[in-house]
Amino acid sequence: MDVDAIIIGAGACGLMCAVQAGFLGKRVVVLEKNNKPGAKILISGGGRCNFTNQWATADQFISANPHFLKSAFTQWTVEDTINFFETYGIIGKEKTLGQLFPENKNAKDVVEVFTSLCAEMGQEIRCNADVTEIEQTDGFFNVSYNSGEKTKKITATKLVIASGGLPIPKMGASDFALRFARKQALNIVETAPALVPLTITGKDEDWYAQLSGNSVFCEVSNDLISFEENILFTHWGLSGPAILQISSYWRRGETINIDLLPHQNILEIIEEERKTNGKTLLSTLLNRFYAKKFTDALSKFLPLTKTVADLSKTEMETIHRTIHEFKVKPAGDKGYDKAEVMRGGIDTNEISSKTLECKKIPGLYFGGECMDVTGWLGGYNFQWAWASGYVIAQQL
């Protein structure tokens, strides 16, 4: 046996697993397909890395088994993540909605924590290592991988698959974990892009395109859930935090509702304006709440040149529907190229929630994004990666 465990994937889960295993005196080798570890960490949060969310619980995750996460989140809490990074000089600062970013540091510093610890403890990270075959013989996992022009082999009694999901192929994402799981006859929950921009086509396409670059604070909802954050208009549709969030719950063919003025009532605002200055143009009133370019674009739906005193009952109803019940039926999404994470993955029923060991194959563990565990935008998926890496390390 070469090492105690082989970890495939030097992302958030794999790196945490390697470090925590090192703390327990276990020797691992991490095989990474890319030319450097932590590729997805490095681009997260625009290079700033939203490394956790201080409000993270199982409630902010999508899974066929919503209770699956609870054991891992009990074993490795948000407080554990915060303390771990603080120990190595990464102090979390809340940006918004519980999202923690490194104060005066960035994503490179987060990766450096792991690579430095691995170097200190002799945990080897082999980059440009593309795994080609995994064989099981006599309780051992024999992993073959290409390294340059050579094919190499490494053996261990424990194998960790932490190779991520399908988003951002240019960063080395692949379906490796899913292909391997299928070969082992494990069930896969249908996968799809999540936390992904939505596209608009047809007669409304030009209207969205003219607003490209404009951002509006909204409440975006469907029959399942609602989110209050900014939406961003683009030349191909809608993006921004609220859209990315709702995309994980959206299915093709469904309509989403956008309240363009949450927590306020546009009809009440108009009535108040009528009492003080009935000659105010509707456009002037709306400019108090929106950028002029956005107000002007609403002329497609609203009588902007009318004074508030002259608005008819029918027009008032149209204004209410447009502002508070703006309906959007996306044509699709921007796919894995633009998705933050993958929805679906290896069925959690195949995995022990307490150890993350595969029930059918002793010594095999799955962690991170390859599983049917998908968090909201805002550091939640990192918390799952750290927690799953920690839990697996305790078993190696």
Number of C-alpha atoms within 10 A of each C-alpha: 11 13 15 17 26 27 25 28 28 31 28 32 30 35 30 24 31 33 28 23 26 19 15 12 12 19 21 27 23 26 26 27 24 18 12 13 26 25 20 21 22 19 14 17 16 11 14 20 26 28 30 27 26 21 13 22 18 19 13 15 22 17 21 14 13 15 13 20 21 15 18 22 20 13 13 19 18 21 10 15 19 18 15 14 16 13 10 14 15 21 17 23 14 15 13 10 11 17 21 21 25 23 14 11 16 21 23 16 18 22 20 14 19 23 21 13 18 25 12 12 17 15 22 16 23 20 17 17 22 20 20 13 12 15 10 13 8 6 12 15 21 18 20 18 20 16 16 10 6 7 13 15 14 16 21 21 21 21 25 26 22 31 29 31 27 27 27 18 13 8 14 17 19 18 16 18 23 24 13 14 21 12 9 11 11 20 15 20 17 11 17 19 23 29 30 29 28 23 20 22 14 7 7 11 15 15 16 21 16 15 18 16 13 16 19 17 20 22 22 25 23 15 11 8 11 17 17 17 18 19 22 21 21 22 16 18 25 25 24 20 21 25 27 23 26 25 22 22 17 23 13 11 10 13 16 20 18 26 21 22 17 15 10 11 12 20 14 10 12 21 14 13 17 16 10 9 14 17 13 18 19 23 21 15 18 19 15 10 14 18 13 14 12 18 20 16 15 18 12 10 13 19 18 20 12 14 19 25 17 14 18 10 9 9 14 17 12 16 21 16 15 17 21 21 19 15 16 14 15 20 15 19 25 16 20 20 15 16 21 23 26 27 27 24 26 24 20 26 16 20 22 15 18 16 19 24 23 19 15 12 13 12 19 20 26 31 30 26 30 29 26 26 27 24 27 22 23 25 23 25 26 25 28 30 24 29 29 32 31 25 27 26 26 14 14 23
